[in-house]
């Protein structure tokens, strides 16, 4: 856990931007590391909050279980982390103005922990949507589900518990921060919580976006290489069951097309088994990579692909757009918010592998001038989602929510 300052007073301070500096605690049941999507969001946003002059500390599962090797059951039974987080907040919560908690932490009612500040439930992917996808997987691909039958039953029970806890955390929060417009619609129409919800997209740093753009090969070289790239963990949710058909169909339309899978988390043998394809030179799997390596890994790819059935805000797609790579995705929450305003058809109905493959083939066979125009539009889309602007908008919204909360509970009680 990071402790840049240990102040107890709630008296206002000035940030480098000239506004009142806030004391923020970022609370996460997953490790706050760049290699995990949820963790990366919190890490990068924390850095931006600090640049704005705010004091930020973190508490994640590694703080809750110091020296303990991360184990699967820590994630299957989040109640253990919740109990640790509750104890920590009872001791230290009074030092903070804001608790920005991933909603997977579960319900932490303020009265139980003695916290009087602003409690934010953050979605880096709304659990209710992911639960719907898990149910879909059980019906659609029962033979592809990992684990034993007994293990699957335990997982289903714990997932149901987690879904209920996540929903309750949204109800307990003073403010709900969702990552796409479909999530905002859900919390508004299904839960009736629109009055305390806000959609704030996720982003990339300007430095990372520039590196992705500057490292990119020119349009003619990319088109000549004819490489489709996927960035993400290998899973049923992200299209593992669809990729075999996508590869075969695309190759039938564009002979010689290559495929590159980055950050799969599993080796080439596992990916090929799901694809039901033999090993060949036109297919590359990179299970892990460091963030600074991504610009060079993407530099010669022509088209991106994300046949994912549910996303919060797909950072891999955003990075590909920043690199000027047109990216085809299923028309689901997350990609829909990011790609809906493109002049080109980049969204495809989920599960329609034939249409998905046709869109890949169309982009692979554009003329060099057409491809250049589309690549520039992709970079323009990515430029709308940069962390400095998003962090400032987030702090502004949190500050307003704090003022509203003070009006309700009274300034003296707050202080």
Buried (B, 14 or more C-beta within 10 A) or exposed (E): BEEEEEEEEBEEBEBEEEBBBBBBBBBBBBBBEEBBBBBBBBBBBBEBBBBBBBBBBBBBBBBBBEEEEEEEEBBBBBEBBBEBBBEBBEEBBBBBBBBBBBBBBBBBEBEEBEBBBBBBBBBBBBBBBBBBBBEBBEEEEEEEBEEEEEEBEBBEEBBEBBBBBBBBBBBBBBBBBBBBBBBBBBBBEEBEBBEBBBBBBBBBBBEBBEBBBEBBBBBEEBBEBBBBBBBBBBBBBBBBBBBBBBBBBBBEBBEEBBBBBBBBEBEBEBBBEBBEBEEEEBBBBBBEBEEEEBBEBBBBBBBBBBBBBBBBBBBBBBBBBBBBBBBBBBBBBBBBBBBEEBEBEBBBEBBBBEBBBBBBBBBBBBEEEBBBBBBEBBBEBBBBBBBEBBBBEBBEBBBEBBEEBBEEEEEEEBE
